[in-house]
Amino acid sequence: MAMSAIYVLNGPNLNLLGAREPEIYGEDTLADIEKRCDGKAKQLGLSMDFRQTNAEGKLIDWVQDAGANSSGLIINPGAYTHTSIALFDALSAISIPKIELHLSNIHAREEFRRRSVTAAAVDGVIAGFGGAGYLLALEALKELMN
Ligand code: CA2
C-alpha cells in the first residue's frame, strides 16, 4: 500500500520568516524551507504536505487530520508551543510518529520561551539548527516510521 503524505505544520508568524529577525531565525523564507524539505522528502521516499497558519484552531484541526490521514507529523507550533494546552491535547490524541521543531534554540532565549507545553506530547524535539532543522526532523521522522 502507498504511504500517506507526512504533514509539516507551521504555526503563527512563521509566514514572516526572512523578512525580519534574521539573526534569530535565519534568512530563509518559509517558501525556501518548503523547497528544501521537498528535496529531502523525495530523497527519503516520503510525500509531504507543508502548511502554515496563524490560527490555533486551524493548527489543531490539521493535527487531528494528520492523526487520521497521515503517517507522520513535524510541527513548529510557533508561540503556541509555550501556551497551548489545546494543542498539547490534540498532539496527545494522535498516535502517529510526531516531532516538534524550532528554528531557534528556545532554551537559550527569553524565560517564557524555555518551556514547551507541547513537547511532552511528541516523540522528540529538534531546536536551534535554523532551516536545516526541518531536514533533520524529516530524517528523524523517517527513522521513527521504520
Ligand atoms: O524557533 C522557533 O521556531 C519558534 O517556534 C518561532 C516562533 C517563536 O514564537 C517560538 O518561541 C520559537 C516565532 C515564529 C517567527 O516569528 C517571526 C517574527 C518576526 C519576524 C520573523 C519571524
Backbone and ligand atoms as CSV (ligand in chain L), in Angstrom:
chain,resi,resn,atom,element,x,y,z
A,1,MET,N,N,0.848,-1.203,0.000
A,1,MET,CA,C,0.000,0.000,0.000
A,1,MET,C,C,0.888,1.260,0.000
A,2,ALA,N,N,0.510,2.262,-0.792
A,2,ALA,CA,C,1.290,3.505,-0.834
A,2,ALA,C,C,1.219,4.211,0.527
A,3,MET,N,N,2.363,4.820,0.909
A,3,MET,CA,C,2.403,5.512,2.202
A,3,MET,C,C,1.702,6.873,2.082
A,4,SER,N,N,0.911,7.258,3.098
A,4,SER,CA,C,0.245,8.554,3.058
A,4,SER,C,C,1.274,9.662,3.283
A,5,ALA,N,N,0.927,10.866,2.845
A,5,ALA,CA,C,1.856,12.005,2.977
A,5,ALA,C,C,2.097,12.311,4.450
A,6,ILE,N,N,3.307,12.720,4.762
A,6,ILE,CA,C,3.554,13.246,6.100
A,6,ILE,C,C,3.167,14.728,6.119
A,7,TYR,N,N,2.794,15.222,7.288
A,7,TYR,CA,C,2.423,16.624,7.421
A,7,TYR,C,C,3.574,17.405,8.059
A,8,VAL,N,N,3.872,18.569,7.506
A,8,VAL,CA,C,4.801,19.510,8.132
A,8,VAL,C,C,3.999,20.781,8.407
A,9,LEU,N,N,3.679,21.003,9.679
A,9,LEU,CA,C,2.787,22.094,10.060
A,9,LEU,C,C,3.554,23.230,10.726
A,10,ASN,N,N,3.208,24.435,10.351
A,10,ASN,CA,C,3.885,25.641,10.869
A,10,ASN,C,C,2.861,26.607,11.439
A,11,GLY,N,N,3.148,27.101,12.634
A,11,GLY,CA,C,2.215,27.954,13.356
A,11,GLY,C,C,2.439,29.438,13.130
A,12,PRO,N,N,1.966,30.255,14.056
A,12,PRO,CA,C,1.849,31.697,13.857
A,12,PRO,C,C,3.181,32.411,13.605
A,13,ASN,N,N,3.101,33.346,12.689
A,13,ASN,CA,C,4.192,34.267,12.320
A,13,ASN,C,C,5.314,33.622,11.515
A,14,LEU,N,N,5.234,32.317,11.316
A,14,LEU,CA,C,6.299,31.687,10.528
A,14,LEU,C,C,6.228,32.105,9.056
A,15,ASN,N,N,5.089,32.683,8.647
A,15,ASN,CA,C,4.986,33.266,7.298
A,15,ASN,C,C,5.854,34.520,7.157
A,16,LEU,N,N,6.334,35.062,8.293
A,16,LEU,CA,C,7.168,36.281,8.249
A,16,LEU,C,C,8.656,35.974,8.113
A,17,LEU,N,N,9.012,34.714,8.119
A,17,LEU,CA,C,10.449,34.356,8.075
A,17,LEU,C,C,11.148,34.995,6.892
A,18,GLY,N,N,12.384,35.407,7.136
A,18,GLY,CA,C,13.175,36.018,6.071
A,18,GLY,C,C,13.004,37.523,6.026
A,19,ALA,N,N,11.860,38.004,6.516
A,19,ALA,CA,C,11.569,39.434,6.434
A,19,ALA,C,C,12.180,40.209,7.594
A,20,ARG,N,N,12.161,39.599,8.803
A,20,ARG,CA,C,12.681,40.280,9.995
A,20,ARG,C,C,13.401,39.272,10.878
A,21,GLU,N,N,14.195,39.772,11.821
A,21,GLU,CA,C,14.903,38.964,12.820
A,21,GLU,C,C,15.731,37.811,12.209
A,22,PRO,N,N,16.496,38.105,11.121
A,22,PRO,CA,C,17.298,37.023,10.525
A,22,PRO,C,C,18.369,36.502,11.470
A,23,GLU,N,N,18.773,37.350,12.454
A,23,GLU,CA,C,19.816,36.910,13.396
A,23,GLU,C,C,19.282,35.800,14.311
A,24,ILE,N,N,17.984,35.726,14.485
A,24,ILE,CA,C,17.394,34.660,15.307
A,24,ILE,C,C,16.925,33.496,14.452
A,25,TYR,N,N,16.217,33.810,13.348
A,25,TYR,CA,C,15.540,32.746,12.602
A,25,TYR,C,C,16.201,32.423,11.259
A,26,GLY,N,N,17.286,33.148,10.903
A,26,GLY,CA,C,17.949,32.878,9.633
A,26,GLY,C,C,17.324,33.702,8.509
A,27,GLU,N,N,17.898,33.566,7.313
A,27,GLU,CA,C,17.460,34.400,6.182
A,27,GLU,C,C,16.488,33.700,5.256
A,28,ASP,N,N,16.315,32.396,5.442
A,28,ASP,CA,C,15.393,31.649,4.582
A,28,ASP,C,C,13.956,32.088,4.818
A,29,THR,N,N,13.188,32.185,3.745
A,29,THR,CA,C,11.733,32.352,3.896
A,29,THR,C,C,11.129,30.963,4.112
A,30,LEU,N,N,9.845,30.946,4.500
A,30,LEU,CA,C,9.193,29.646,4.688
A,30,LEU,C,C,9.108,28.894,3.350
A,31,ALA,N,N,8.953,29.666,2.256
A,31,ALA,CA,C,8.918,29.035,0.925
A,31,ALA,C,C,10.262,28.382,0.610
A,32,ASP,N,N,11.379,29.041,1.016
A,32,ASP,CA,C,12.714,28.432,0.821
A,32,ASP,C,C,12.803,27.125,1.598
A,33,ILE,N,N,12.323,27.169,2.838
A,33,ILE,CA,C,12.392,25.968,3.688
A,33,ILE,C,C,11.540,24.846,3.092
A,34,GLU,N,N,10.367,25.221,2.601
A,34,GLU,CA,C,9.491,24.206,1.998
A,34,GLU,C,C,10.189,23.530,0.810
A,35,LYS,N,N,10.885,24.356,0.017
A,35,LYS,CA,C,11.576,23.822,-1.158
A,35,LYS,C,C,12.665,22.821,-0.744
A,36,ARG,N,N,13.432,23.195,0.309
A,36,ARG,CA,C,14.487,22.291,0.792
A,36,ARG,C,C,13.870,21.009,1.328
A,37,CYS,N,N,12.748,21.147,2.032
A,37,CYS,CA,C,12.061,19.973,2.585
A,37,CYS,C,C,11.581,19.049,1.474
A,38,ASP,N,N,11.073,19.666,0.401
A,38,ASP,CA,C,10.596,18.894,-0.740
A,38,ASP,C,C,11.686,17.979,-1.283
A,39,GLY,N,N,12.880,18.562,-1.468
A,39,GLY,CA,C,14.021,17.793,-1.975
A,39,GLY,C,C,14.380,16.668,-1.028
A,40,LYS,N,N,14.440,16.987,0.273
A,40,LYS,CA,C,14.823,15.987,1.278
A,40,LYS,C,C,13.776,14.881,1.357
A,41,ALA,N,N,12.500,15.261,1.328
A,41,ALA,CA,C,11.422,14.267,1.422
A,41,ALA,C,C,11.523,13.306,0.236
A,42,LYS,N,N,11.772,13.849,-0.937
A,42,LYS,CA,C,11.895,12.994,-2.136
A,42,LYS,C,C,13.021,11.998,-1.946
A,43,GLN,N,N,14.198,12.513,-1.476
A,43,GLN,CA,C,15.354,11.622,-1.210
A,43,GLN,C,C,14.975,10.480,-0.278
A,44,LEU,N,N,14.143,10.798,0.714
A,44,LEU,CA,C,13.774,9.806,1.735
A,44,LEU,C,C,12.585,8.951,1.300
A,45,GLY,N,N,12.037,9.247,0.124
A,45,GLY,CA,C,10.887,8.476,-0.370
A,45,GLY,C,C,9.588,8.817,0.342
A,46,LEU,N,N,9.504,10.053,0.847
A,46,LEU,CA,C,8.299,10.483,1.549
A,46,LEU,C,C,7.548,11.502,0.701
A,47,SER,N,N,6.239,11.450,0.723
A,47,SER,CA,C,5.498,12.580,0.159
A,47,SER,C,C,5.070,13.473,1.320
A,48,MET,N,N,4.967,14.759,1.049
A,48,MET,CA,C,4.874,15.735,2.135
A,48,MET,C,C,3.794,16.771,1.861
A,49,ASP,N,N,3.086,17.135,2.908
A,49,ASP,CA,C,2.091,18.202,2.841
A,49,ASP,C,C,2.570,19.289,3.813
A,50,PHE,N,N,3.000,20.441,3.288
A,50,PHE,CA,C,3.642,21.507,4.073
A,50,PHE,C,C,2.668,22.674,4.197
A,51,ARG,N,N,2.340,23.077,5.432
A,51,ARG,CA,C,1.311,24.108,5.633
A,51,ARG,C,C,1.695,25.101,6.729
A,52,GLN,N,N,1.116,26.297,6.654
A,52,GLN,CA,C,1.303,27.300,7.707
A,52,GLN,C,C,-0.036,27.977,7.994
A,53,THR,N,N,-0.287,28.240,9.282
A,53,THR,CA,C,-1.447,29.028,9.670
A,53,THR,C,C,-1.114,29.885,10.887
A,54,ASN,N,N,-1.813,31.005,10.990
A,54,ASN,CA,C,-1.669,31.835,12.192
A,54,ASN,C,C,-2.732,31.507,13.236
A,55,ALA,N,N,-3.653,30.603,12.886
A,55,ALA,CA,C,-4.807,30.331,13.751
A,55,ALA,C,C,-4.634,29.042,14.566
A,56,GLU,N,N,-4.793,29.152,15.866
A,56,GLU,CA,C,-4.613,27.996,16.759
A,56,GLU,C,C,-5.591,26.861,16.409
A,57,GLY,N,N,-6.873,27.228,16.186
A,57,GLY,CA,C,-7.889,26.206,15.891
A,57,GLY,C,C,-7.583,25.453,14.612
A,58,LYS,N,N,-7.084,26.184,13.623
A,58,LYS,CA,C,-6.754,25.545,12.345
A,58,LYS,C,C,-5.601,24.554,12.530
A,59,LEU,N,N,-4.611,24.968,13.331
A,59,LEU,CA,C,-3.467,24.089,13.598
A,59,LEU,C,C,-3.961,22.794,14.270
A,60,ILE,N,N,-4.888,22.943,15.189
A,60,ILE,CA,C,-5.457,21.781,15.893
A,60,ILE,C,C,-6.235,20.899,14.915
A,61,ASP,N,N,-7.031,21.516,14.029
A,61,ASP,CA,C,-7.756,20.739,13.005
A,61,ASP,C,C,-6.762,19.931,12.168
A,62,TRP,N,N,-5.665,20.569,11.794
A,62,TRP,CA,C,-4.690,19.882,10.946
A,62,TRP,C,C,-3.989,18.748,11.705
A,63,VAL,N,N,-3.734,18.935,13.002
A,63,VAL,CA,C,-3.130,17.853,13.800
A,63,VAL,C,C,-4.090,16.661,13.835
A,64,GLN,N,N,-5.372,16.939,14.052
A,64,GLN,CA,C,-6.368,15.850,14.065
A,64,GLN,C,C,-6.419,15.162,12.708
A,65,ASP,N,N,-6.364,15.971,11.656
A,65,ASP,CA,C,-6.385,15.450,10.291
A,65,ASP,C,C,-5.151,14.567,10.046
A,66,ALA,N,N,-4.002,15.017,10.537
A,66,ALA,CA,C,-2.776,14.220,10.390
A,66,ALA,C,C,-2.953,12.869,11.081
A,67,GLY,N,N,-3.548,12.885,12.274
A,67,GLY,CA,C,-3.747,11.635,13.025
A,67,GLY,C,C,-4.602,10.649,12.250
A,68,ALA,N,N,-5.553,11.181,11.469
A,68,ALA,CA,C,-6.471,10.307,10.736
A,68,ALA,C,C,-5.923,9.901,9.368
A,69,ASN,N,N,-5.167,10.783,8.751
A,69,ASN,CA,C,-4.841,10.580,7.326
A,69,ASN,C,C,-3.358,10.552,6.988
A,70,SER,N,N,-2.487,10.668,7.982
A,70,SER,CA,C,-1.076,10.805,7.635
A,70,SER,C,C,-0.229,9.777,8.391
A,71,SER,N,N,0.987,9.546,7.878
A,71,SER,CA,C,1.840,8.545,8.532
A,71,SER,C,C,2.892,9.182,9.432
A,72,GLY,N,N,2.939,10.513,9.516
A,72,GLY,CA,C,3.907,11.156,10.398
A,72,GLY,C,C,3.699,12.662,10.410
A,73,LEU,N,N,4.172,13.309,11.490
A,73,LEU,CA,C,3.942,14.748,11.646
A,73,LEU,C,C,5.197,15.446,12.178
A,74,ILE,N,N,5.525,16.559,11.528
A,74,ILE,CA,C,6.523,17.502,12.059
A,74,ILE,C,C,5.771,18.799,12.307
A,75,ILE,N,N,5.938,19.376,13.485
A,75,ILE,CA,C,5.208,20.610,13.787
A,75,ILE,C,C,6.119,21.636,14.437
A,76,ASN,N,N,6.106,22.849,13.863
A,76,ASN,CA,C,6.675,24.009,14.538
A,76,ASN,C,C,5.477,24.839,14.995
A,77,PRO,N,N,5.088,24.702,16.273
A,77,PRO,CA,C,3.874,25.389,16.719
A,77,PRO,C,C,4.054,26.883,16.950
A,78,GLY,N,N,5.243,27.436,16.665
A,78,GLY,CA,C,5.474,28.858,16.917
A,78,GLY,C,C,5.222,29.148,18.388
A,79,ALA,N,N,4.653,30.316,18.668
A,79,ALA,CA,C,4.468,30.716,20.063
A,79,ALA,C,C,3.406,29.879,20.793
A,80,TYR,N,N,2.563,29.134,20.044
A,80,TYR,CA,C,1.612,28.237,20.729
A,80,TYR,C,C,2.331,27.135,21.506
A,81,THR,N,N,3.590,26.900,21.152
A,81,THR,CA,C,4.441,25.968,21.909
A,81,THR,C,C,4.382,26.261,23.405
A,82,HIS,N,N,4.383,27.551,23.721
A,82,HIS,CA,C,4.562,27.973,25.114
A,82,HIS,C,C,3.238,28.168,25.849
A,83,THR,N,N,2.131,28.069,25.117
A,83,THR,CA,C,0.841,28.449,25.718
A,83,THR,C,C,-0.290,27.448,25.530
A,84,SER,N,N,-0.233,26.602,24.493
A,84,SER,CA,C,-1.466,25.933,24.062
A,84,SER,C,C,-1.659,24.527,24.635
A,85,ILE,N,N,-2.461,24.454,25.681
A,85,ILE,CA,C,-2.845,23.142,26.217
A,85,ILE,C,C,-3.755,22.433,25.211
A,86,ALA,N,N,-4.523,23.202,24.440
A,86,ALA,CA,C,-5.380,22.602,23.410
A,86,ALA,C,C,-4.538,21.876,22.356
A,87,LEU,N,N,-3.399,22.469,22.013
A,87,LEU,CA,C,-2.518,21.824,21.043
A,87,LEU,C,C,-1.846,20.595,21.671
A,88,PHE,N,N,-1.468,20.698,22.944
A,88,PHE,CA,C,-0.937,19.523,23.669
A,88,PHE,C,C,-1.956,18.382,23.630
A,89,ASP,N,N,-3.224,18.704,23.894
A,89,ASP,CA,C,-4.267,17.670,23.896
A,89,ASP,C,C,-4.422,17.044,22.509
A,90,ALA,N,N,-4.404,17.884,21.485
A,90,ALA,CA,C,-4.557,17.379,20.111
A,90,ALA,C,C,-3.394,16.457,19.748
A,91,LEU,N,N,-2.175,16.862,20.109
A,91,LEU,CA,C,-0.993,16.039,19.803
A,91,LEU,C,C,-1.026,14.735,20.600
A,92,SER,N,N,-1.494,14.820,21.849
A,92,SER,CA,C,-1.570,13.615,22.697
A,92,SER,C,C,-2.560,12.601,22.134
A,93,ALA,N,N,-3.569,13.115,21.412
A,93,ALA,CA,C,-4.650,12.236,20.941
A,93,ALA,C,C,-4.292,11.462,19.675
A,94,ILE,N,N,-3.170,11.786,19.042
A,94,ILE,CA,C,-2.833,11.063,17.795
A,94,ILE,C,C,-1.628,10.152,18.036
A,95,SER,N,N,-1.629,9.019,17.330
A,95,SER,CA,C,-0.602,8.026,17.653
A,95,SER,C,C,0.425,7.826,16.542
A,96,ILE,N,N,0.439,8.693,15.539
A,96,ILE,CA,C,1.477,8.612,14.503
A,96,ILE,C,C,2.792,9.190,15.048
A,97,PRO,N,N,3.954,8.832,14.441
A,97,PRO,CA,C,5.221,9.459,14.840
A,97,PRO,C,C,5.147,10.978,14.686
A,98,LYS,N,N,5.640,11.713,15.696
A,98,LYS,CA,C,5.496,13.175,15.663
A,98,LYS,C,C,6.708,13.856,16.291
A,99,ILE,N,N,7.132,14.919,15.666
A,99,ILE,CA,C,8.330,15.645,16.088
A,99,ILE,C,C,8.007,17.131,16.204
A,100,GLU,N,N,8.452,17.745,17.300
A,100,GLU,CA,C,8.337,19.209,17.445
A,100,GLU,C,C,9.650,19.840,16.988
A,101,LEU,N,N,9.539,20.928,16.280
A,101,LEU,CA,C,10.708,21.536,15.651
A,101,LEU,C,C,10.730,23.031,15.913
A,102,HIS,N,N,11.906,23.555,16.266
A,102,HIS,CA,C,12.074,25.006,16.376
A,102,HIS,C,C,13.323,25.446,15.632
A,103,LEU,N,N,13.195,26.563,14.946
A,103,LEU,CA,C,14.353,27.135,14.257
A,103,LEU,C,C,15.405,27.565,15.264
A,104,SER,N,N,14.955,28.252,16.304
A,104,SER,CA,C,15.877,28.788,17.308
A,104,SER,C,C,16.000,27.798,18.474
A,105,ASN,N,N,17.063,27.976,19.257
A,105,ASN,CA,C,17.222,27.181,20.480
A,105,ASN,C,C,16.397,27.853,21.577
A,106,ILE,N,N,15.167,27.390,21.731
A,106,ILE,CA,C,14.243,28.060,22.664
A,106,ILE,C,C,14.775,28.061,24.098
A,107,HIS,N,N,15.683,27.121,24.409
A,107,HIS,CA,C,16.222,27.025,25.778
A,107,HIS,C,C,17.280,28.082,26.072
A,108,ALA,N,N,17.737,28.742,25.024
A,108,ALA,CA,C,18.764,29.785,25.194
A,108,ALA,C,C,18.172,31.173,25.002
A,109,ARG,N,N,16.832,31.263,25.041
A,109,ARG,CA,C,16.182,32.550,24.772
A,109,ARG,C,C,15.465,33.057,26.029
A,110,GLU,N,N,14.481,33.927,25.825
A,110,GLU,CA,C,13.769,34.503,26.975
A,110,GLU,C,C,13.165,33.382,27.821
A,111,GLU,N,N,13.020,33.663,29.117
A,111,GLU,CA,C,12.462,32.694,30.061
A,111,GLU,C,C,11.134,32.088,29.544
A,112,PHE,N,N,10.256,32.954,28.993
A,112,PHE,CA,C,8.930,32.465,28.580
A,112,PHE,C,C,8.979,31.525,27.390
A,113,ARG,N,N,10.121,31.485,26.668
A,113,ARG,CA,C,10.238,30.556,25.534
A,113,ARG,C,C,10.875,29.239,25.955
A,114,ARG,N,N,11.392,29.155,27.175
A,114,ARG,CA,C,12.164,27.966,27.570
A,114,ARG,C,C,11.277,26.780,27.875
A,115,ARG,N,N,10.002,27.051,28.115
A,115,ARG,CA,C,9.087,25.967,28.447
A,115,ARG,C,C,8.208,25.666,27.230
A,116,SER,N,N,8.194,24.392,26.833
A,116,SER,CA,C,7.264,23.956,25.800
A,116,SER,C,C,6.171,23.138,26.466
A,117,VAL,N,N,4.918,23.558,26.307
A,117,VAL,CA,C,3.831,22.752,26.870
A,117,VAL,C,C,3.456,21.611,25.922
A,118,THR,N,N,3.907,21.701,24.674
A,118,THR,CA,C,3.554,20.676,23.689
A,118,THR,C,C,4.580,19.537,23.600
A,119,ALA,N,N,5.803,19.788,24.067
A,119,ALA,CA,C,6.889,18.817,23.857
A,119,ALA,C,C,6.608,17.450,24.479
A,120,ALA,N,N,5.872,17.429,25.586
A,120,ALA,CA,C,5.612,16.146,26.250
A,120,ALA,C,C,4.651,15.262,25.452
A,121,ALA,N,N,4.041,15.826,24.398
A,121,ALA,CA,C,3.083,15.042,23.610
A,121,ALA,C,C,3.690,14.522,22.303
A,122,VAL,N,N,4.997,14.763,22.086
A,122,VAL,CA,C,5.621,14.316,20.834
A,122,VAL,C,C,6.748,13.323,21.134
A,123,ASP,N,N,7.258,12.690,20.074
A,123,ASP,CA,C,8.327,11.706,20.269
A,123,ASP,C,C,9.681,12.351,20.500
A,124,GLY,N,N,9.903,13.520,19.904
A,124,GLY,CA,C,11.198,14.170,20.055
A,124,GLY,C,C,11.125,15.615,19.620
A,125,VAL,N,N,12.147,16.383,20.034
A,125,VAL,CA,C,12.190,17.821,19.736
A,125,VAL,C,C,13.538,18.160,19.105
A,126,ILE,N,N,13.497,18.963,18.046
A,126,ILE,CA,C,14.725,19.468,17.413
A,126,ILE,C,C,14.657,20.987,17.474
A,127,ALA,N,N,15.709,21.621,17.988
A,127,ALA,CA,C,15.682,23.083,18.138
A,127,ALA,C,C,17.077,23.656,17.965
A,128,GLY,N,N,17.154,24.799,17.286
A,128,GLY,CA,C,18.410,25.547,17.270
A,128,GLY,C,C,19.234,25.389,16.012
A,129,PHE,N,N,18.709,24.691,14.998
A,129,PHE,CA,C,19.500,24.448,13.788
A,129,PHE,C,C,18.987,25.238,12.585
A,130,GLY,N,N,18.162,26.254,12.849
A,130,GLY,CA,C,17.610,27.056,11.753
A,130,GLY,C,C,16.815,26.183,10.793
A,131,GLY,N,N,16.796,26.615,9.518
A,131,GLY,CA,C,16.034,25.878,8.497
A,131,GLY,C,C,16.505,24.439,8.344
A,132,ALA,N,N,17.791,24.190,8.603
A,132,ALA,CA,C,18.334,22.824,8.481
A,132,ALA,C,C,17.640,21.873,9.454
A,133,GLY,N,N,17.071,22.422,10.525
A,133,GLY,CA,C,16.360,21.589,11.499
A,133,GLY,C,C,15.199,20.829,10.865
A,134,TYR,N,N,14.573,21.455,9.855
A,134,TYR,CA,C,13.456,20.768,9.180
A,134,TYR,C,C,13.963,19.501,8.475
A,135,LEU,N,N,15.174,19.600,7.902
A,135,LEU,CA,C,15.735,18.446,7.189
A,135,LEU,C,C,16.106,17.344,8.190
A,136,LEU,N,N,16.670,17.776,9.333
A,136,LEU,CA,C,16.993,16.810,10.399
A,136,LEU,C,C,15.711,16.143,10.902
A,137,ALA,N,N,14.645,16.941,11.011
A,137,ALA,CA,C,13.370,16.393,11.500
A,137,ALA,C,C,12.804,15.367,10.514
A,138,LEU,N,N,12.971,15.635,9.213
A,138,LEU,CA,C,12.489,14.667,8.216
A,138,LEU,C,C,13.243,13.348,8.354
A,139,GLU,N,N,14.570,13.448,8.562
A,139,GLU,CA,C,15.361,12.215,8.737
A,139,GLU,C,C,14.934,11.480,9.992
A,140,ALA,N,N,14.742,12.234,11.075
A,140,ALA,CA,C,14.337,11.610,12.346
A,140,ALA,C,C,12.962,10.964,12.224
A,141,LEU,N,N,12.062,11.645,11.510
A,141,LEU,CA,C,10.714,11.096,11.332
A,141,LEU,C,C,10.771,9.787,10.539
A,142,LYS,N,N,11.596,9.782,9.504
A,142,LYS,CA,C,11.752,8.564,8.691
A,142,LYS,C,C,12.222,7.413,9.574
A,143,GLU,N,N,13.192,7.681,10.457
A,143,GLU,CA,C,13.674,6.654,11.403
A,143,GLU,C,C,12.522,6.139,12.259
A,144,LEU,N,N,11.735,7.079,12.805
A,144,LEU,CA,C,10.621,6.685,13.681
A,144,LEU,C,C,9.584,5.858,12.926
A,145,MET,N,N,9.420,6.161,11.632
A,145,MET,CA,C,8.398,5.457,10.841
A,145,MET,C,C,8.849,4.059,10.464
A,146,ASN,N,N,10.163,3.791,10.492
A,146,ASN,CA,C,10.679,2.477,10.062
A,146,ASN,C,C,10.491,1.420,11.142
L,1,CA2,O1,O,12.238,28.997,16.991
L,1,CA2,C1,C,11.127,28.730,16.532
L,1,CA2,O2,O,10.956,28.047,15.535
L,1,CA2,C2,C,9.864,29.331,17.183
L,1,CA2,O3,O,8.842,28.335,17.169
L,1,CA2,C3,C,9.482,30.525,16.321
L,1,CA2,C4,C,8.332,31.365,16.873
L,1,CA2,C5,C,8.562,31.716,18.338
L,1,CA2,O4,O,7.414,32.357,18.855
L,1,CA2,C6,C,8.894,30.482,19.175
L,1,CA2,O5,O,9.159,30.901,20.510
L,1,CA2,C7,C,10.104,29.752,18.628
L,1,CA2,C8,C,8.187,32.673,16.074
L,1,CA2,C9,C,7.901,32.476,14.608
L,1,CA2,C10,C,8.510,33.515,13.704
L,1,CA2,O6,O,8.340,34.827,14.180
L,1,CA2,C11,C,8.853,35.856,13.445
L,1,CA2,C12,C,8.556,37.141,13.891
L,1,CA2,C13,C,9.041,38.229,13.201
L,1,CA2,C14,C,9.827,38.044,12.062
L,1,CA2,C15,C,10.122,36.766,11.622
L,1,CA2,C16,C,9.629,35.689,12.318
